[in-house]
Amino acid sequence: MRLCFILFITISAGFSGTLAITSPVFPSDSAPTVFPSDSAPTVFPSDSAPTVFPSDSAPTVFPSDSAPTVFPSDSAPTVFPSDSAPTVFPSDSAPTVFPSDSAPTGTLAIRSLVFPSETSTSYVEMIPQKPLSLKAFTLCMRVATELSGRREIILFAYRTRDYDELNVWRELDGRLSFYLSGDGVFFQVPGLGALQTHLCVTWDSSSGAAALFIDGRKSLTKIYRKGHTIRGGGRVLLGQDPDYYLGGFDVNQSFVGEISDVNLWDYVLSDTVVQDMMTAKRGNVLDWETVELRPNGEVVEINVNL
């Protein structure tokens, strides 16, 4: 290497004859030239630390090495409903209640009147929704009695002060009849008994047509009291036949048994309607669901399902 010296001569007023000589400074004289390879060794990844592959730092852990693969059957037995607790069917926890146990589906709970014994004091007065001034009617009821063949029985009585306007009877010989202010009309039909019978009576003044229905089956038609009118202003009784306005009861004509679902219309229902009347229909003169009942004596009122 060629060296070049530069001579600096400085003459100063404070120093006579003083010669200052400054040595030339080369970059290589003040500090050694530091190349990357001199200050520190070049560090390659392989020199500072061994290259760590997954297989060197720690063994590759597969699920089967760290812990056994746990299937539901290994951690705990699979629990089916039959293992944790017995399967409870409705019949085990509580009895299954069908509509027929609580109240039959499609049925109607109605009042029913029980007349337990022969008396001259037990009856029920029904308060009509409107006066019984009638030129036609349909009267229906459900009735059961064990007095068959023993004596006559009053089933329904409507009386004004002077007349028996509308009375329905079971005659001594078992026939059924009704009377409109005079002689009656009689029907030879199956007799009443301890089983409930649905009974309907129809009459139309304009033609005089009168008929009975027993459990939906119609009797022959008879002509009776054509042109007659039933008068209003009377009282309706169940259980007794009044010989005057509200009295003169005869124990031997009293009703014994059960009566319910008494409805009265001021017109004649069609045969089809009567025959289909397996559940209660509501009359427009006497409506069994809403009519006021005034019981007297030993009559017992109960509720039944139709």
KEVO-344668 format. One line per 5 residues: number of its first residue (from 1); their letters; for each residue x, y, z of N, C-alpha, C. Coordinates in steps of 0.001 Angstrom, whole numbers. Layout:
<nodes>
NUM	A	X Y Z X Y Z X Y Z | ...
</nodes>
This chain:
<nodes>
1	MRLCF	865 -1199 0 0 0 0 891 1235 0 | 486 2191 -890 1243 3434 -945 692 4389 81 | 1696 5018 893 1289 5955 1921 1625 7357 1475 | 684 8255 1678 894 9667 1339 831 10480 2585 | 1821 11353 2836 1898 12187 4044 1643 13595 3649
6	ILFIT	834 14235 4360 534 15648 4116 1097 16423 5283 | 1913 17371 4985 2610 18165 6002 1849 19447 6194 | 1453 19613 7457 785 20856 7816 1714 21659 8690 | 2018 22867 8253 2881 23747 9047 2054 24895 9487 | 2004 25024 10799 1183 26084 11350 2072 27065 12077
11	ISAGF	1951 28303 11660 2738 29338 12319 1788 30121 13163 | 2102 30178 14428 1210 30862 15368 1955 32002 16027 | 1171 33090 16312 1753 34256 16956 2161 33954 18360 | 1530 33048 19055 1848 32737 20468 3003 31800 20569 | 3298 31147 19585 4389 30193 19675 5377 30528 18580
16	SGTLA	6578 31083 18857 7559 31474 17838 8353 30273 17450 | 8369 30078 16238 9190 29028 15689 8719 27643 15998 | 7514 27626 16381 7009 26277 16723 6407 25669 15495 | 6777 24447 15309 6281 23723 14134 5478 22547 14615 | 4286 22580 14170 3409 21434 14574 3251 20534 13389
21	ITSPV	3543 19319 13666 3418 18320 12613 2373 17318 13034 | 1414 17239 12215 305 16274 12521 430 15107 11587 | 350 13921 12220 491 12701 11404 -759 12497 10576 | -581 12075 9421 -1766 11773 8582 -2571 10639 9161 | -3943 10804 9084 -4866 9775 9659 -5574 9080 8515
26	FPSDS	-5371 7851 8479 -6078 7061 7465 -7210 6301 8161 | -8225 5985 7441 -9342 5214 8080 -8852 3961 8740 | -7815 3368 8213 -7375 2106 8801 -6552 2299 10045 | -6086 3609 10358 -5257 3856 11536 -6078 4169 12763 | -7209 4896 12578 -8006 5274 13780 -8676 4077 14396
31	APTVF	-9170 3151 13636 -9829 1915 14148 -9782 915 13040 | -9585 -292 13382 -9515 -1289 12319 -10823 -1344 11551 | -10661 -1452 10281 -11881 -1614 9465 -12556 -2918 9864 | -13827 -2736 10234 -14551 -3928 10739 -15451 -4435 9659 | -15140 -5555 9261 -16031 -6225 8300 -16946 -7165 9066
36	PSDSA	-18023 -7491 8469 -18964 -8382 9209 -18300 -9636 9698 | -17351 -10128 8996 -16730 -11384 9404 -15772 -11206 10554 | -15315 -9864 10871 -14354 -9634 11939 -15021 -9348 13268 | -16110 -8601 13222 -16736 -8222 14510 -17397 -9413 15163 | -18037 -10247 14420 -18706 -11449 14972 -18851 -12445 13855
41	PTVFP	-18750 -13662 14179 -18867 -14646 13106 -20266 -14619 12495 | -20259 -14767 11224 -21578 -14852 10565 -22312 -16057 11110 | -23526 -15746 11596 -24303 -16829 12248 -25346 -17320 11281 | -25169 -18477 10924 -26200 -19114 10110 -27112 -19906 11030 | -28307 -20168 10569 -29220 -20909 11470 -28617 -22183 11994
46	SDSAP	-27785 -22807 11227 -27216 -24077 11681 -26141 -23881 12733 | -25554 -22597 12911 -24493 -22368 13872 -25022 -21917 15224 | -26054 -21036 15212 -26540 -20500 16486 -27281 -21546 17283 | -28061 -22353 16629 -28817 -23426 17314 -29170 -24447 16270 | -29198 -25634 16661 -29528 -26652 15657 -30932 -26438 15119
51	TVFPS	-31032 -26656 13856 -32375 -26577 13274 -33256 -27621 13944 | -34370 -27085 14477 -35245 -28001 15233 -36405 -28390 14355 | -36402 -29587 14050 -37554 -30110 13326 -38527 -30680 14344 | -39791 -30779 13951 -40758 -31309 14944 -40315 -32603 15567 | -39592 -33425 14829 -39193 -34719 15385 -38066 -34589 16393
56	DSAPT	-37277 -33363 16407 -36155 -33199 17333 -36569 -32541 18640 | -37433 -31510 18554 -37786 -30773 19776 -38682 -31595 20685 | -39591 -32277 20115 -40505 -33126 20905 -41116 -34118 19953 | -41392 -35246 20441 -41977 -36233 19529 -43324 -35748 19016 | -43543 -36013 17767 -44860 -35673 17219 -45922 -36447 17994
61	VFPSD	-46882 -35666 18501 -47906 -36306 19344 -49158 -36489 18531 | -49468 -37666 18340 -50730 -37972 17695 -51746 -38253 18787 | -53028 -38115 18442 -54034 -38351 19493 -53853 -39667 20216 | -53328 -40665 19499 -53183 -41968 20150 -52012 -41994 21111 | -51003 -40965 21031 -49839 -40959 21922 -50091 -40147 23183
66	SAPTV	-50748 -38998 23043 -50939 -38130 24208 -51954 -38717 25169 | -52990 -39259 24654 -54028 -39890 25488 -54818 -40805 24593 | -55313 -41841 25146 -56065 -42755 24285 -57306 -42055 23733 | -57585 -42343 22493 -58815 -41787 21918 -59997 -42309 22720 | -60829 -41326 23191 -61937 -41721 24060 -63211 -41721 23261
71	FPSDS	-63745 -42839 23152 -65049 -42938 22519 -66096 -42939 23616 | -67348 -42586 23279 -68379 -42551 24329 -68448 -43813 25157 | -68124 -44941 24508 -68223 -46191 25253 -67075 -46369 26235 | -65890 -45559 26079 -64743 -45695 26978 -64856 -44769 28177 | -65338 -43535 27963 -65379 -42574 29065 -66482 -42901 30054
76	APTVF	-67593 -43300 29558 -68730 -43678 30421 -69649 -44529 29585 | -70321 -45421 30191 -71210 -46251 29382 -72289 -45404 28736 | -72620 -45739 27506 -73723 -45036 26842 -74994 -45289 27637 | -75653 -44169 28014 -76839 -44296 28870 -78073 -44163 28021 | -78794 -45190 27981 -80080 -45149 27306 -81151 -44862 28351
81	PSDSA	-82320 -44365 27922 -83358 -44054 28920 -83653 -45200 29863 | -83483 -46438 29354 -83798 -47576 30209 -82735 -47817 31267 | -81458 -47197 31103 -80385 -47406 32078 -80415 -46361 33185 | -80704 -45092 32833 -80666 -44029 33838 -81891 -44070 34739 | -82992 -44334 34173 -84243 -44424 34940 -85230 -45180 34083
86	PTVFP	-86135 -45876 34701 -87087 -46616 33877 -87911 -45674 33023 | -88166 -46085 31799 -89027 -45277 30936 -90413 -45215 31558 | -90873 -43977 31739 -92163 -43803 32405 -93226 -43527 31371 | -94140 -44418 31279 -95268 -44205 30387 -96381 -43558 31186 | -97320 -42893 30498 -98390 -42220 31250 -99086 -43110 32258
91	SDSAP	-99140 -44419 31948 -99843 -45307 32862 -99060 -45539 34147 | -97694 -45206 34150 -96886 -45411 35357 -96909 -44206 36273 | -96822 -42991 35703 -96768 -41797 36533 -98141 -41406 37044 | -99115 -41505 36190 -100493 -41175 36557 -101388 -41838 35544 | -102575 -42207 35930 -103437 -42865 34956 -103744 -41959 33783
96	TVFPS	-103718 -42537 32587 -104086 -41760 31411 -105564 -41427 31500 | -105852 -40131 31364 -107237 -39699 31474 -107784 -39462 30083 | -108729 -40271 29732 -109388 -40091 28459 -110596 -39205 28667 | -111082 -38575 27581 -112231 -37684 27761 -113390 -38340 28477 | -113541 -39662 28306 -114673 -40321 28929 -114519 -40414 30442
101	DSAPT	-113245 -40200 30978 -113042 -40260 32426 -113360 -38924 33071 | -112969 -37823 32420 -113223 -36517 33011 -114610 -36023 32646 | -114875 -35993 31371 -116199 -35651 30848 -116218 -36099 29409 | -117174 -36863 29020 -117164 -37415 27668 -117078 -36339 26602 | -116255 -36630 25558 -116131 -35679 24458 -117461 -35553 23732
106	GTLAI	-117836 -34297 23419 -119055 -34060 22667 -120327 -34272 23448 | -120237 -34361 24779 -121425 -34545 25586 -121733 -33271 26348 | -122913 -33267 26956 -123372 -32087 27663 -123816 -32489 29056 | -123308 -31795 30064 -123744 -32032 31440 -125030 -31247 31672 | -126070 -31944 32108 -127356 -31289 32333 -127895 -31654 33706
111	RSLVF	-128877 -30887 34128 -129567 -31187 35379 -130534 -32351 35172 | -130734 -33089 36224 -131718 -34171 36195 -132446 -34180 37532 | -133745 -34470 37482 -134582 -34448 38685 -134969 -35868 39065 | -134702 -36217 40312 -135039 -37543 40822 -136187 -37387 41827 | -137267 -38132 41556 -138423 -38184 42453 -138381 -39554 43132
116	PSETS	-137891 -39626 44365 -137566 -40920 44961 -138760 -41751 45441 | -139883 -41127 45716 -140987 -41900 46291 -142330 -41260 45962 | -143395 -42020 46167 -144748 -41516 45958 -145096 -40523 47060 | -145492 -39342 46658 -145920 -38341 47638 -146996 -37463 46995 | -147660 -36683 47795 -148607 -35685 47286 -148038 -34283 47471
121	TSYVE	-146724 -34215 47749 -146104 -32906 48025 -144881 -32623 47167 | -144323 -33625 46523 -143086 -33429 45766 -143400 -33061 44314 | -142880 -31925 43884 -143040 -31480 42501 -141994 -30419 42209 | -141867 -30066 40943 -140969 -28997 40499 -141763 -28086 39573 | -141769 -26789 39866 -142393 -25830 38974 -141329 -25275 38022
126	MIPQK	-141673 -25217 36736 -140796 -24645 35718 -141347 -23279 35318 | -140469 -22277 35260 -140875 -20924 34904 -140575 -20706 33418 | -141614 -20625 32561 -141373 -20520 31116 -140762 -19193 30708 | -140113 -19216 29529 -139489 -18012 29002 -140516 -17055 28405 | -141646 -17593 27982 -142725 -16763 27445 -144040 -17501 27651
131	PLSLK	-145165 -16817 27541 -146468 -17448 27803 -146733 -18636 26871 | -147431 -19607 27411 -147762 -20801 26634 -149082 -20604 25886 | -149168 -19597 25062 -150307 -19406 24158 -149912 -20079 22847 | -150382 -21302 22644 -149823 -22152 21594 -150877 -22644 20611 | -150541 -22574 19330 -151314 -23208 18270 -150576 -24420 17703
136	AFTLC	-149404 -24670 18197 -148604 -25835 17838 -147514 -25975 18903 | -146970 -27169 19051 -145870 -27336 20004 -145114 -28628 19723 | -143899 -28665 20230 -143110 -29889 20365 -142610 -29916 21797 | -142925 -30986 22505 -142487 -31158 23896 -141623 -32411 23975 | -140397 -32256 24488 -139475 -33393 24608 -138948 -33498 26033
141	MRVAT	-138638 -34718 26433 -138058 -34967 27765 -137381 -36326 27776 | -136577 -36538 28802 -136011 -37857 29068 -136620 -38345 30372 | -137081 -39594 30365 -137828 -40086 31509 -137504 -41556 31767 | -137472 -41919 33037 -137298 -43317 33443 -138117 -43548 34712 | -138797 -44688 34772 -139597 -45018 35948 -139726 -46529 36069
146	ELSGR	-139888 -46997 37288 -140102 -48423 37539 -141539 -48709 37955 | -142441 -47789 37717 -143846 -47963 38089 -144663 -48620 36985 | -144009 -49188 36007 -144688 -49753 34854 -145753 -50771 35266 | -146975 -50566 34738 -148052 -51534 34953 -148770 -51407 36277 | -148355 -50519 37143 -148976 -50439 38463 -150086 -49402 38521
151	REIIL	-149852 -48230 37893 -150846 -47159 37955 -150525 -46106 36913 | -151422 -45130 36761 -151166 -44026 35843 -150155 -43071 36456 | -149407 -42369 35581 -148327 -41490 36044 -148394 -40193 35246 | -148382 -39056 35936 -148302 -37767 35271 -146855 -37480 34894 | -146630 -37126 33637 -145276 -36829 33170 -145045 -35330 33004
156	FAYRT	-146096 -34603 32635 -145985 -33156 32419 -147370 -32560 32609 | -147433 -31428 33305 -148729 -30781 33539 -148606 -29273 33354 | -149518 -28729 32521 -149643 -27269 32390 -151108 -26925 32589 | -151388 -26138 33637 -152766 -25834 33997 -152958 -24334 34191 | -154081 -23856 33659 -154532 -22504 33973 -155520 -22618 35135
161	RDYDE	-156148 -21542 35496 -157045 -21581 36650 -158256 -22481 36405 | -158609 -22665 35150 -159834 -23408 34866 -159638 -24722 34139 | -158506 -24914 33490 -158358 -26093 32635 -156963 -26722 32766 | -156989 -28049 32492 -155723 -28746 32233 -155383 -28500 30768 | -154578 -27478 30523 -154307 -27059 29152 -153473 -28075 28373
166	LNVWR	-152475 -28664 29035 -151604 -29642 28366 -151051 -30595 29417 | -151545 -31815 29410 -151055 -32853 30315 -150574 -34056 29507 | -149436 -34623 29909 -148904 -35837 29282 -148901 -36937 30344 | -149444 -38122 29958 -149618 -39211 30916 -149024 -40516 30412 | -148642 -41345 31378 -148492 -42779 31130 -149743 -43406 31760
171	ELDGR	-150572 -44010 30918 -151848 -44552 31376 -151645 -45847 32168 | -152700 -46248 32853 -152641 -47470 33652 -152302 -48693 32796 | -152767 -48712 31563 -152490 -49857 30680 -151160 -49727 29937 | -150396 -48690 30233 -149075 -48539 29630 -149041 -47635 28415 | -150213 -47271 27851 -150208 -46356 26710 -149756 -44959 27150
176	LSFYL	-149249 -44207 26177 -148905 -42814 26421 -149989 -41940 25801 | -150246 -40801 26443 -151334 -39933 25987 -151033 -38486 26332 | -151766 -37569 25680 -151761 -36184 26144 -153156 -35586 25956 | -153434 -34589 26776 -154767 -33982 26861 -154649 -32473 26660 | -155561 -31933 25842 -155654 -30493 25642 -157057 -30040 26036
181	SGDGV	-157229 -29650 27297 -158496 -29100 27790 -159688 -30001 27453 | -159577 -31276 27753 -160688 -32191 27468 -160167 -33604 27297 | -160857 -34384 26460 -160449 -35761 26212 -159055 -35804 25578 | -158407 -36932 25801 -157042 -37061 25318 -156917 -37855 24037 | -155711 -37970 23547 -155356 -38809 22416 -154326 -39825 22911
186	FFQVP	-154470 -41108 22508 -153710 -42205 23089 -152862 -42909 22020 | -151679 -43365 22484 -150750 -44021 21576 -150261 -45321 22209 | -150401 -46392 21443 -149909 -47687 21885 -148456 -47807 21434 | -147539 -47557 22350 -146100 -47552 22037 -145383 -48378 23097 | -144102 -48709 22854 -143359 -49450 23893 -143423 -48723 25234
191	GLGAL	-143600 -49496 26294 -143783 -48913 27619 -142517 -48288 28185 | -142714 -47336 29103 -141588 -46732 29823 -141047 -47720 30838 | -139754 -47599 31152 -139146 -48497 32131 -137997 -47813 32848 | -137169 -48630 33491 -136062 -48100 34284 -134959 -47504 33410 | -134910 -47898 32135 -133931 -47313 31220 -134457 -45983 30694
196	QTHLC	-133525 -45018 30519 -133921 -43700 30039 -134582 -43797 28659 | -135703 -43112 28518 -136419 -43021 27244 -136484 -41557 26835 | -136148 -41280 25578 -136313 -39922 25052 -137694 -39850 24410 | -138547 -39029 24982 -139940 -38933 24568 -140227 -37544 24010 | -140872 -37484 22846 -141319 -36219 22263 -142783 -36324 21858
201	VTWDS	-143509 -35243 22045 -144915 -35132 21654 -145035 -33931 20728 | -145726 -34088 19601 -145935 -32965 18687 -147420 -32807 18377 | -147806 -31571 18147 -149204 -31274 17783 -149250 -29970 17005 | -150131 -29933 15982 -150310 -28744 15159 -151809 -28458 15037 | -152236 -27295 15509 -153653 -26948 15499 -154217 -26847 14086
206	SSGAA	-153438 -26350 13154 -153969 -26110 11806 -154421 -27387 11117 | -153759 -28493 11393 -154117 -29775 10788 -154683 -30766 11794 | -154409 -30505 13075 -154802 -31454 14110 -153844 -32630 14228 | -152728 -32603 13481 -151790 -33730 13482 -151103 -33858 14834 | -151189 -35052 15404 -150559 -35348 16697 -149745 -36627 16560
211	ALFID	-148562 -36659 17199 -147699 -37842 17106 -146772 -37908 18306 | -146229 -39090 18527 -145216 -39318 19558 -143943 -39832 18906 | -142814 -39547 19557 -141524 -40118 19180 -140934 -40782 20426 | -140529 -42042 20281 -139858 -42770 21361 -138442 -43089 20890 | -137444 -42446 21530 -136038 -42629 21149 -135842 -42433 19645
216	GRKSL	-136499 -41418 19110 -136336 -41069 17704 -137260 -41792 16755 | -137999 -42776 17220 -138914 -43528 16363 -140315 -42924 16484 | -140893 -42632 15355 -142170 -41927 15329 -143357 -42901 15303 | -144391 -42514 16035 -145634 -43274 16011 -146431 -42915 14754 | -147553 -43558 14600 -148477 -43109 13567 -149025 -41731 13943
221	TKIYR	-149541 -41000 12983 -150108 -39674 13223 -151616 -39797 13454 | -152079 -39065 14460 -153521 -39018 14741 -153999 -37573 14637 | -155293 -37411 14326 -155881 -36087 14219 -156599 -35781 15529 | -156211 -34648 16119 -156693 -34341 17468 -156812 -32831 17661 | -157966 -32378 18098 -158260 -30992 18466 -157840 -29978 17405
226	KGHTI	-158260 -30248 16177 -157956 -29326 15080 -158593 -27964 15352 | -157816 -26903 15187 -158303 -25545 15396 -158243 -25068 16835 | -157769 -25909 17740 -157724 -25551 19162 -156522 -24636 19442 | -156643 -23830 20514 -155537 -22983 20979 -155305 -23236 22457 | -154057 -23476 22822 -153668 -23607 24233 -153528 -22217 24809
231	RGGGR	-154151 -21987 25970 -154163 -20649 26564 -152956 -20415 27475 | -152548 -19170 27531 -151441 -18789 28398 -151914 -18448 29801 | -150939 -18073 30652 -151265 -17642 32006 -151315 -18755 33031 | -150877 -19965 32675 -150920 -21074 33620 -149560 -21348 34264 | -149469 -22522 34891 -148243 -22939 35576 -147847 -24331 35107
236	VLLGQ	-146538 -24515 34978 -145985 -25786 34499 -145419 -26553 35686 | -145855 -27822 35822 -145383 -28660 36926 -144853 -29990 36413 | -143838 -30501 37095 -143348 -31864 36915 -143567 -32620 38220 | -144113 -33825 38104 -144235 -34682 39287 -145623 -34801 39870 | -146513 -33826 39611 -147874 -33860 40153 -148879 -33377 39109
241	DPDYY	-150121 -33838 39265 -151237 -33372 38433 -152133 -32496 39293 | -152135 -31184 39075 -152974 -30313 39889 -154441 -30362 39423 | -155333 -30615 40363 -156763 -30604 40028 -157315 -29189 40058 | -156577 -28277 40620 -156858 -26856 40473 -155524 -26145 40337 | -155536 -24811 40380 -154402 -24032 39888 -153049 -24502 40411
246	LGGFD	-152913 -24695 41680 -151664 -25241 42224 -152008 -26024 43490 | -152671 -27131 43284 -153051 -27960 44412 -153936 -29107 43967 | -154472 -29794 44971 -155313 -30957 44691 -154516 -32119 44144 | -153308 -32338 44673 -152440 -33411 44178 -152909 -34767 44703 | -152747 -35795 43902 -153122 -37163 44254 -151860 -38025 44281
251	VNQSF	-151561 -38611 45429 -150352 -39408 45576 -150310 -40562 44576 | -151484 -41076 44165 -151551 -42214 43259 -151366 -41820 41787 | -151192 -40532 41547 -150870 -40057 40197 -149480 -39431 40131 | -148816 -39338 41268 -147513 -38674 41326 -146460 -39460 40539 | -145461 -38733 40078 -144374 -39359 39334 -143316 -39875 40299
256	VGEIS	-142802 -41080 40009 -141669 -41652 40748 -140645 -42109 39705 | -139460 -41578 39797 -138434 -41919 38814 -137523 -40726 38557 | -137079 -40579 37314 -136141 -39508 36954 -136599 -38828 35670 | -136559 -37501 35678 -136913 -36690 34511 -135807 -35674 34272 | -135482 -35458 32988 -134481 -34441 32633 -134718 -33971 31207
261	DVNLW	-133949 -32941 30821 -133917 -32471 29438 -135317 -32134 28911 | -136088 -31404 29705 -137446 -31019 29310 -137367 -29714 28505 | -137761 -29765 27257 -137739 -28601 26365 -139069 -28496 25636 | -139526 -27248 25430 -140792 -26996 24752 -140603 -25913 23697 | -141090 -26181 22490 -141071 -25230 21388 -142506 -24845 21031
266	DYVLS	-142702 -23660 20489 -144038 -23240 20087 -144300 -23521 18610 | -143666 -24544 18085 -143890 -25007 16721 -143531 -26492 16661 | -143851 -27126 15553 -143568 -28551 15388 -142189 -28720 14748 | -141312 -29399 15427 -140001 -29716 14861 -140160 -30765 13763 | -139281 -30706 12796 -139330 -31709 11721 -138991 -33086 12277
271	DTVVQ	-139464 -34097 11570 -139172 -35469 11992 -137671 -35716 12080 | -136922 -35178 11120 -135467 -35389 11091 -134803 -34793 12322 | -135213 -33588 12701 -134627 -32941 13874 -134917 -33754 15132 | -136150 -34197 15274 -136508 -34993 16462 -135741 -36306 16477 | -135650 -36952 15339 -134968 -38246 15279 -133475 -38134 15546
276	DMMTA	-132894 -36977 15243 -131458 -36769 15477 -131170 -36166 16846 | -132186 -36018 17661 -132009 -35320 18927 -131440 -36259 20001 | -130176 -36700 19794 -129538 -37570 20770 -128873 -36771 21882 | -128558 -35510 21597 -128088 -34613 22648 -129109 -33497 22797 | -128997 -32757 23878 -130029 -31785 24201 -130155 -30699 23145
281	KRGNV	-131380 -30379 22780 -131706 -29219 21961 -132468 -28248 22854 | -132333 -26980 22576 -132871 -25964 23478 -134197 -25421 22963 | -135229 -25572 23796 -136535 -25072 23432 -136605 -23555 23523 | -137587 -22965 22834 -137736 -21510 22880 -138841 -21053 23833 | -139556 -22014 24436 -140543 -21696 25472 -140047 -22197 26830
286	LDWET	-139603 -23440 26846 -138920 -24009 28017 -137553 -24499 27556 | -136506 -23918 28080 -135127 -24295 27747 -134509 -24923 28994 | -134271 -26221 28942 -133818 -26944 30134 -132485 -26419 30671 | -131652 -25882 29804 -130359 -25378 30255 -130496 -24131 31117 | -131480 -23313 30840 -131568 -22016 31518 -132841 -21817 32326
291	VELRP	-133826 -22681 32163 -135111 -22469 32820 -134958 -22484 34349 | -135721 -21634 34994 -135723 -21620 36455 -136565 -22782 36968 | -135982 -23566 37874 -136676 -24698 38491 -136931 -24381 39957 | -138148 -24652 40396 -138502 -24426 41802 -138965 -25739 42410 | -138034 -26481 43004 -138384 -27795 43557 -139104 -27693 44905
296	NGEVV	-139951 -28654 45149 -140663 -28759 46424 -140668 -30212 46878 | -140673 -30403 48197 -140733 -31752 48748 -139411 -32485 48647 | -139480 -33771 48268 -138321 -34665 48321 -137542 -34737 47012 | -137803 -33864 46071 -137122 -33935 44767 -135626 -33622 44940 | -134785 -34414 44274 -133338 -34234 44333 -132834 -33849 42937
301	EINVN	-132081 -32768 42847 -131503 -32349 41574 -130057 -32822 41476 | -129720 -33497 40393 -128351 -33992 40160 -127890 -33528 38787 | -126598 -33764 38495 -126045 -33463 37162 -125682 -34761 36472 | -126022 -34877 35205 -125694 -36070 34413 -125112 -35629 33082 | -124373 -36547 32409 -123816 -36291 31083 -124660 -36992 30022
306	L	-125023 -36255 29014 -125770 -36859 27893 -124791 -37345 26832
</nodes>
